[in-house]
Every structure is written in C-alpha cells, then in structure tokens.
Amino acid sequence: MNPRRTLLLALVAIAAGAWLYSVERPRMEAELHADELISFDVEAVAHISMDYPDGTTIVLERDEAADWSLSAPLTVDADRITVERLIKAIRETRVERRIAVSEAEDLSVYGLKDNGSQVRIKMRLDDGDQLDDIVVGDTTPVGYQAFVRIEDAGEIVVTPLIFHTGVKKSVFDLREKRLFEFKPADVIAMTLETAEGGKMELQRAGDQWQLLEPVKGRADARVVSNLLEALSTTRATAFYDQDHADNATTGLDEPSVSLSLRVGLDGLAGFKLGSAPADQPAGLYLSRLGDGQLAAVDRATKATFAKPLGELRDKGLFDCLPGEITSLSVERKDKRGFELTRTSAADDWTMSAEHGQRLLKEMRIDRAVGDLAELAGKTIVAEDSRDSTLGLYGLRPPSLRVAMARADGRSCGSALAGSVGEDDDKRYYLSSEAGNMVMTVPQYLYSRVDLVADDFLSAPQVEEAPASKESPAAE
C-alpha cells in the first residue's frame, strides 16, 4: 500500500473524528437531553430544600452513610425510599412544551412568580455544586399539565401534571414512619401486658423462648418471632407533639396493650396503646418507650400484639427434629400397637410387630415421623389436669400413647391422645406426658397420631390356589 495514501486516509479519519467530537457529539447530546427538565446525577444529590407558598420550608440532608434526615422544620430521620423517589421523579420529568420568554406573559399568570404557587426546589450535589432552582406553578387551563420554570433558563416549560402533584410533600410524607429500629435476633427479654390477660414475661434461651410469668414453661418461638417482626415493621399513620400527650385524651393512663423489649444489654424498645385519636378514627394512640414519641397506628396493631397466654405457650408435643428420630412407639387401647426403630438416620426402618413378608413403606414412615415432630395442639383447655380429670377428655385411659426417641436413647417426648363424644359431636384431645396441659386438636391432626401397623406395610401378598385336577372318569 502507498504510504502517502495511508497517511492521507489517517489524516482524514482524524479530522472526521475531531469533527464528530467537537460538533456532532454536543449536538447529539443536546438532542438527547432536549426534553429533560433538568439533568443531574441522582446519586450525587446531598441537600434538598423545598419552599412552599404557606411559608413552610422542608430541608433534607444526606450523610456520608447515604442516610437521609430532615433538618427543618424538625430534626428526625427521613423516609429514604420516599426521598429517593422524589429525586428520581425530578430527574425523569420530561418537558412537553416550551414557551419562549418573548412569547410568555407575566410570570404571575403561570403561578411562577417568586417561589411559585406550588413549590420552589433547591438541590445541592455532594461536590458542592448548586443546581438551578426549580419553580413549580399552576396547572394548565386544559389538559393534565403544569407550568414550571428553571431559574435563569429564560423560558417557561410545561410538564406532566404528575410532577406538579408529586412535589407537594408534607413533613409527614418525608419523615421516617417506622417507629422501631432493632434486630429481632438481638432481643433477649420481653414483657407483654394486656388489659384482658395481665402481665406475661418471657426470656430468650438460645434459639428458644421461655415463659417466666404467670407460668413457667417453653414459649412458642414462632409466635414470639412473629411479634418481634411485627414490631420492627410497625409504622405511624400520624405523629403528635408532646403538648398532645394528654393521658386523659389519649387513653394511655390505662393502656390496652403494653410491650417492652430488652435489646442487647442496654437497649429498650416498646410501646403503650391507648384510645382512638379524633383525627385518626381508624387508629389508636401509641406512646413509644424511651423518648415518649406519640403517634397513631392502625387499629389492627392491638389485635397483633394482644396475645393471650395460651397463644404464647408452646403447644408442641415432641422436641426433636425429624432427622434425629430413630424410634417411634405406638401403644393402643385396642391392642394394635407397634414399634418402629432404626440404628441411625441413614438406616432402614424395622418393625417390631409380626408382618410376615410384607415390606415397610419407608417414605410413609418418614412422612409420619416428620408430621409428629411438628404436631402441636390448637387450644389449651386444661392448664393443670391431673389423673382425676384426664377422663373428661378421653385420656384416662387414653385411646393411644405415642413416644419417640433419638439414637442415643434420649426421649423426644410422649403424648396421650383421646376423644369424647360420638359422630359429628366428637372432640379430640392431646396431652404431653411431660406436663399436665390438655389441648384440643382438629380431627385431621388427630389422625397423625392415630397410627396402626398397617399404615406402614405393603399390601399382603395373596397366594394363588393350586389349579384343581379333574377326577379320572369312572371306569
């Protein structure tokens, strides 16, 4: 190839690239951003000030950890998601029409004088750069649009109406409405008191919870976990200042529910629930422990936390994971009991009862053992039933007794099962032999303990009768 020609082509390519970079690129970028209200990096915004016509100024600040807070008109945490949505809405707003200054009427006609009829928005980036103010005015006479101007831009623009309504924010809209900030796993103790059920004290014991008052025993870890999760997500529907905290009005002098948590060694979280606020008839007053913040919460909050003692108690009958269980013993009043055993979780099951050549249904056994490990009563009907009263529930003698154990011989627990009544009026009861608590159980759960050997055996083999031979004809 001719070197001179190669050099010429290279110079042409360089010139074309320089022209594209210096002329076409700015033009293309201008066209690309032509319909944008304002261009900026959403993640770089560190300060927002919103001046409203009624004299209210709301100021939001972002710290180094990217958390937002309100600094005016009060100092509280901000709702990060709401603030980020606001910033994104401003960035993504598109201009639908432009009105040149030479064609425009006085700014007051559009509601764009001074701070505007809707709001003036000021934003500063984390590098200190101040963006042009955005002034939002009136809605257009026809169509779903609104008038806006960018300070010093020299024109009036028309934007979708959703931008006009979206920037009208109250302090409540922008503040953090979650009332409690803690990790459920850090809670080590709980005191719950209800007007109907009195005081209940619980304490964490490893992965379990123990009831200390008014009775001692294991608590239902799932119920406690659900309570802690519900508290961590409780949100206010309104906030009130301290002047509003009049017990005679709020009903907090005799709360319907009180809950306090010990979080870690020194942390405290909790609340008291009172009556319904006049401005929030579907809610209830809540006073937060610690700082006394008064808020309104949804009325369903009471039902969520006003748990009776019976619901907090652990009503499980066995204390083993399914994979730990290596023996299952069933004793029946009708004498059809049996026992299933295996040396370890990896071994096959064997049955003590005589069953000839019939094979065991291993999967059916595993499923039954898993169901029993999770079995729990429904409603406690007797807290301290003795032998003399067990007969009231068909438990003296019981219809059956079920026991399970681990490979090392440690018991997983044993349960008594029985029923009272006939046909449609039949009621089913279970009781753990480790205690005296009697619980109701629906029939479909009762069937999990009502086991017989045939439940786990294959169908018996039927031997074919030998073919008959015809008698020889009489001679």
C-alpha positions in Angstrom: 0.0 0.0 0.0 1.2 3.5 -0.8 2.5 5.2 2.4 1.4 8.6 1.2 -2.2 7.3 0.6 -2.2 5.6 4.0 -1.1 8.8 5.7 -3.8 10.8 3.8 -6.5 8.4 4.9 -5.3 8.6 8.5 -5.5 12.4 8.5 -9.0 12.2 7.0 -10.1 9.8 9.8 -8.6 12.1 12.5 -10.3 15.1 11.0 -13.6 13.3 10.8 -13.2 12.1 14.4 -12.4 15.6 15.6 -15.5 17.0 13.8 -17.7 14.3 15.3 -16.3 15.0 18.8 -16.5 18.8 18.6 -19.6 19.3 16.5 -21.8 16.3 16.2 -21.4 14.9 19.8 -22.6 18.1 21.5 -25.5 18.4 19.1 -26.5 14.7 19.6 -26.2 15.2 23.4 -28.3 18.3 23.2 -30.9 16.5 21.2 -30.8 13.5 23.7 -31.4 15.8 26.7 -33.7 18.3 24.9 -36.9 17.1 26.6 -35.3 16.8 30.1 -36.5 19.2 32.8 -33.1 19.3 34.5 -30.0 17.0 34.2 -28.0 15.8 37.2 -26.7 12.6 38.8 -29.4 11.2 41.1 -26.9 9.6 43.5 -24.9 12.8 43.9 -27.8 14.8 45.5 -26.9 15.6 49.1 -29.2 18.5 50.0 -32.8 19.4 49.1 -34.7 22.5 50.2 -38.4 22.9 49.4 -40.1 26.3 50.0 -43.9 26.3 49.9 -46.3 29.2 49.5 -47.6 28.9 53.0 -44.2 29.7 54.4 -43.2 26.1 55.2 -39.6 25.1 54.4 -38.6 21.5 54.4 -34.9 20.7 54.4 -33.4 17.2 53.7 -29.8 16.3 54.2 -27.9 13.1 53.2 -25.0 12.0 55.4 -21.8 10.0 54.5 -23.6 6.7 55.0 -26.2 7.8 52.4 -29.0 8.1 55.1 -31.4 10.9 54.7 -32.7 13.1 57.6 -35.0 16.1 58.0 -33.2 19.2 59.4 -36.2 21.6 59.1 -38.8 22.2 60.3 -37.8 19.5 62.8 -34.9 17.1 63.1 -35.9 13.5 62.6 -34.9 10.6 60.3 -36.3 10.8 56.8 -38.0 8.1 54.8 -35.1 7.1 52.5 -37.3 5.5 49.9 -39.7 8.5 49.6 -36.8 10.9 49.3 -35.1 8.8 46.6 -38.4 8.5 44.7 -38.7 12.3 44.8 -35.2 12.9 43.4 -35.8 10.3 40.7 -39.1 11.9 39.8 -37.5 15.3 39.3 -34.7 13.8 37.2 -37.0 11.8 35.0 -39.6 14.6 34.4 -39.9 15.4 30.7 -40.8 18.8 29.1 -43.9 18.5 26.9 -43.8 22.1 25.7 -41.6 25.2 25.9 -42.8 28.8 25.9 -40.1 31.3 25.0 -39.7 34.4 27.1 -40.6 36.6 24.1 -43.9 34.8 23.8 -44.7 34.5 27.5 -46.9 36.6 29.7 -46.0 37.8 33.2 -44.8 35.0 35.5 -47.8 35.5 37.8 -50.1 34.3 35.0 -48.4 30.9 35.3 -48.1 30.9 39.1 -44.3 31.1 38.7 -43.5 34.3 40.5 -41.2 34.3 43.5 -41.4 30.7 45.0 -44.2 29.7 42.7 -47.8 28.7 43.6 -46.7 25.1 44.3 -43.1 25.0 45.5 -39.5 26.1 44.8 -37.0 23.3 44.9 -33.3 23.8 45.6 -30.8 21.0 45.3 -27.1 20.8 46.0 -24.7 18.0 45.0 -22.2 16.3 47.2 -19.3 18.2 45.4 -20.9 21.5 46.5 -22.4 22.4 43.1 -25.8 24.1 43.4 -28.3 23.2 40.7 -30.7 25.8 39.2 -33.8 26.3 41.3 -37.0 24.6 40.0 -40.1 26.7 40.5 -43.4 24.9 40.1 -46.5 26.9 39.4 -50.2 26.4 38.3 -51.8 23.7 36.3 -52.6 24.4 32.7 -56.2 25.5 31.9 -56.7 22.4 29.8 -55.0 19.1 29.8 -53.2 17.3 32.6 -50.1 19.5 32.7 -48.5 22.2 34.8 -46.2 25.2 34.4 -42.6 25.1 35.6 -39.5 27.2 35.2 -35.8 26.6 35.8 -34.3 29.7 37.4 -32.2 31.7 34.8 -33.2 29.3 32.0 -35.0 32.0 30.1 -38.2 30.1 29.3 -41.3 28.6 30.7 -41.9 24.9 30.3 -45.0 22.6 30.5 -44.6 19.3 32.3 -47.0 16.4 33.1 -49.4 17.0 36.0 -47.9 14.1 37.9 -44.8 16.2 38.6 -46.9 19.1 39.9 -48.7 16.8 42.4 -45.6 14.7 43.2 -43.5 17.5 44.6 -46.2 18.6 47.1 -44.8 16.9 50.2 -45.7 17.3 53.8 -43.3 16.7 56.7 -45.2 13.5 57.4 -44.7 12.3 53.8 -41.0 12.7 54.1 -40.2 11.6 57.7 -39.4 8.0 58.6 -42.7 6.4 59.7 -41.2 3.2 61.1 -41.4 3.5 64.8 -38.9 0.9 65.9 -35.4 0.1 64.8 -33.9 -3.0 66.2 -32.9 -6.5 65.1 -35.2 -9.2 66.4 -32.3 -11.5 66.9 -30.9 -9.0 69.5 -33.9 -9.2 71.8 -33.2 -11.1 74.9 -36.4 -10.5 77.0 -40.0 -9.4 76.6 -42.8 -8.2 78.9 -46.3 -8.1 77.4 -49.3 -6.9 79.4 -52.9 -6.7 78.2 -56.0 -5.4 79.9 -57.6 -8.7 79.5 -54.8 -11.2 80.1 -52.5 -9.4 82.6 -48.7 -9.5 82.5 -46.6 -12.1 80.8 -42.8 -12.2 81.0 -40.6 -14.1 78.5 -36.8 -14.6 78.2 -34.7 -15.9 75.4 -32.8 -19.2 76.0 -30.7 -19.8 72.9 -33.0 -20.3 70.0 -35.9 -20.9 72.3 -38.1 -18.6 74.4 -39.2 -19.4 78.0 -42.2 -18.1 79.8 -41.3 -16.9 83.3 -44.7 -15.4 84.4 -47.5 -16.1 85.1 -46.5 -19.7 84.4 -43.1 -21.3 83.7 -42.6 -23.3 80.5 -41.5 -23.1 77.0 -43.0 -20.4 74.8 -43.9 -20.8 71.1 -40.8 -19.5 69.3 -42.8 -18.9 66.1 -45.4 -16.7 67.8 -42.7 -14.7 69.6 -40.7 -14.3 66.4 -43.8 -13.1 64.6 -44.4 -10.5 67.4 -40.9 -9.1 67.1 -41.1 -9.0 63.3 -44.4 -7.2 63.5 -43.0 -4.6 65.9 -39.9 -3.9 63.7 -42.3 -3.1 60.8 -44.9 -1.1 62.8 -45.5 2.3 61.1 -47.1 5.5 62.2 -50.2 6.9 60.4 -49.7 10.3 62.2 -47.3 12.0 64.7 -48.1 14.3 67.5 -46.0 16.7 69.6 -45.6 16.5 73.3 -48.4 19.0 74.0 -50.8 16.5 72.6 -49.7 13.8 75.0 -52.6 14.3 77.5 -53.4 10.9 79.1 -57.0 11.8 79.7 -57.5 12.2 75.9 -55.1 9.5 74.6 -56.2 6.8 77.0 -52.6 6.0 77.8 -53.1 6.2 81.5 -54.8 2.8 81.2 -53.3 1.2 78.1 -54.9 -1.7 76.4 -51.6 -3.2 75.5 -48.1 -2.6 76.8 -45.0 -4.2 75.3 -41.4 -3.7 76.4 -38.3 -5.4 75.0 -34.8 -5.7 76.3 -32.5 -5.4 73.2 -28.9 -6.4 73.9 -27.6 -5.4 77.3 -28.8 -1.8 77.5 -31.3 -1.3 74.6 -35.0 -0.8 75.2 -38.0 -0.8 72.7 -41.7 -1.0 73.1 -44.9 0.9 73.4 -48.3 1.5 75.1 -51.5 1.6 73.2 -54.4 3.9 74.1 -57.6 5.1 72.6 -58.5 6.3 69.1 -57.4 9.8 68.0 -60.2 12.2 66.8 -58.2 12.8 63.6 -57.5 9.1 63.1 -60.7 7.2 64.0 -59.4 4.0 62.4 -56.3 4.1 64.5 -55.0 4.1 68.1 -52.7 6.3 70.1 -49.2 4.8 70.6 -46.6 6.1 73.0 -43.1 4.9 72.3 -41.0 3.8 75.2 -37.8 5.7 75.6 -38.5 9.0 74.0 -42.2 9.2 74.6 -42.9 9.9 70.9 -46.7 10.0 70.5 -48.1 8.6 67.2 -51.2 7.0 65.7 -51.0 3.4 64.4 -53.5 1.2 62.6 -56.2 -0.3 64.9 -55.1 -3.8 63.9 -52.0 -3.2 65.9 -53.9 -4.1 69.1 -55.0 -7.5 67.6 -51.4 -8.2 66.5 -49.9 -7.8 70.0 -52.7 -8.5 72.4 -51.9 -12.2 72.6 -53.4 -14.4 75.3 -51.2 -16.6 77.4 -52.4 -19.7 75.6 -51.2 -18.5 72.3 -47.8 -17.6 73.6 -47.3 -21.1 75.2 -45.5 -23.8 73.2 -48.1 -26.4 72.4 -45.8 -28.7 70.6 -45.8 -32.3 71.7 -42.4 -33.5 70.7 -38.9 -31.9 71.0 -36.9 -33.4 68.1 -36.1 -32.6 64.5 -37.4 -35.3 62.1 -33.8 -36.4 61.2 -33.0 -37.1 64.8 -35.8 -39.5 65.4 -34.8 -43.2 65.4 -37.7 -44.8 67.2 -41.5 -44.5 67.2 -43.6 -46.4 69.6 -47.4 -46.5 69.5 -49.4 -48.2 72.3 -53.1 -48.5 71.6 -56.1 -49.3 73.8 -57.3 -51.7 71.1 -54.0 -53.7 71.5 -52.9 -52.9 67.9 -49.7 -51.2 69.0 -46.3 -51.5 67.2 -42.8 -50.0 67.3 -40.6 -48.7 64.5 -36.8 -48.4 65.0 -33.6 -47.8 63.1 -30.0 -47.6 64.3 -29.3 -44.2 62.7 -31.0 -41.7 60.4 -29.3 -43.4 57.4 -30.5 -46.9 58.2 -33.8 -48.6 57.1 -36.7 -48.8 59.5 -37.7 -52.1 61.1 -41.0 -53.0 62.8 -41.4 -55.0 65.9 -44.8 -56.4 65.0 -45.1 -59.6 63.1 -45.8 -58.8 59.5 -44.6 -61.8 57.5 -43.1 -61.0 54.1 -44.8 -57.6 53.8 -42.4 -54.7 53.1 -42.2 -51.5 55.0 -43.2 -48.2 53.3 -40.1 -46.2 54.2 -41.3 -42.9 52.7 -44.6 -43.2 54.6 -42.8 -43.7 57.8 -40.5 -40.7 57.2 -43.6 -38.6 56.5 -45.4 -39.7 59.6 -42.3 -39.0 61.8 -42.0 -35.5 60.3 -45.7 -34.8 60.9 -45.4 -35.9 64.5 -42.2 -33.8 65.1 -44.2 -30.7 64.1 -47.5 -31.7 65.8 -49.0 -29.1 68.2 -52.3 -28.7 69.9 -54.7 -25.9 69.0 -56.4 -24.6 72.2 -55.4 -25.3 75.8 -58.5 -26.5 77.7 -56.8 -27.5 80.9 -53.6 -25.9 82.3 -53.0 -28.4 85.2 -55.0 -31.6 84.5 -54.4 -34.4 87.0 -55.2 -38.1 86.6 -58.6 -37.5 88.2 -59.7 -35.1 85.4 -58.0 -36.7 82.4 -61.0 -38.9 81.9 -63.0 -35.8 81.0 -61.0 -35.6 77.8 -60.8 -39.3 76.9 -57.3 -39.6 78.3 -57.8 -41.9 81.2 -57.1 -44.4 79.9 -56.0 -42.8 76.6 -57.0 -44.2 73.2 -53.3 -44.3 72.4 -49.9 -43.3 73.6 -47.2 -42.2 71.1 -43.5 -41.9 72.1 -40.4 -41.0 70.0 -36.7 -41.1 70.8 -33.2 -40.3 69.4 -30.4 -42.8 68.6 -28.7 -42.2 71.9 -32.0 -43.1 73.7 -32.9 -39.5 74.8 -36.6 -39.0 74.6 -38.3 -36.7 72.1 -41.4 -36.7 74.2 -44.5 -38.8 74.6 -48.2 -37.8 74.0 -51.5 -39.2 75.1 -54.5 -39.0 72.7 -58.2 -39.5 73.2 -61.6 -38.4 72.1 -65.0 -37.6 73.7 -68.4 -37.7 72.1 -69.9 -39.5 69.1 -70.1 -38.9 65.4 -70.4 -35.2 64.5 -70.1 -34.2 68.1 -66.8 -35.9 68.6 -64.0 -33.9 70.1 -60.3 -34.8 70.1 -57.7 -34.1 72.7 -53.9 -34.4 73.1 -51.7 -34.1 76.2 -47.9 -34.2 76.6 -46.9 -36.7 79.3 -44.2 -34.3 80.4 -46.8 -31.9 81.7 -50.5 -31.7 82.6 -51.7 -29.4 79.8 -54.6 -30.7 77.7 -55.2 -29.3 74.3 -57.9 -29.6 71.6 -56.9 -30.7 68.2 -58.9 -31.0 64.9 -59.6 -34.4 63.6 -57.2 -34.2 60.7 -54.3 -33.5 63.1 -55.5 -36.3 65.5 -55.2 -38.7 62.6 -51.4 -38.1 62.7 -51.1 -39.9 66.0 -53.9 -42.4 65.3 -51.5 -44.9 63.7 -51.6 -48.6 63.2 -49.0 -51.0 61.8 -50.9 -51.5 58.5 -50.4 -47.8 57.7 -46.7 -48.6 57.1 -46.9 -52.1 55.5 -47.4 -53.0 51.9 -50.5 -54.9 50.9 -50.3 -58.6 51.9 -49.4 -61.0 49.1 -52.2 -63.3 48.0 -51.1 -66.8 47.3 -52.7 -68.3 44.2 -54.6 -71.5 44.9 -53.2 -74.5 43.0 -55.1 -75.5 39.9 -57.7 -78.3 40.5 -57.3 -81.6 38.6 -60.3 -83.3 37.2 -61.1 -86.7 38.6 -60.5 -89.5 36.1 -63.6 -90.9 34.5 -65.1 -93.8 36.3 -64.4 -97.0 34.6 
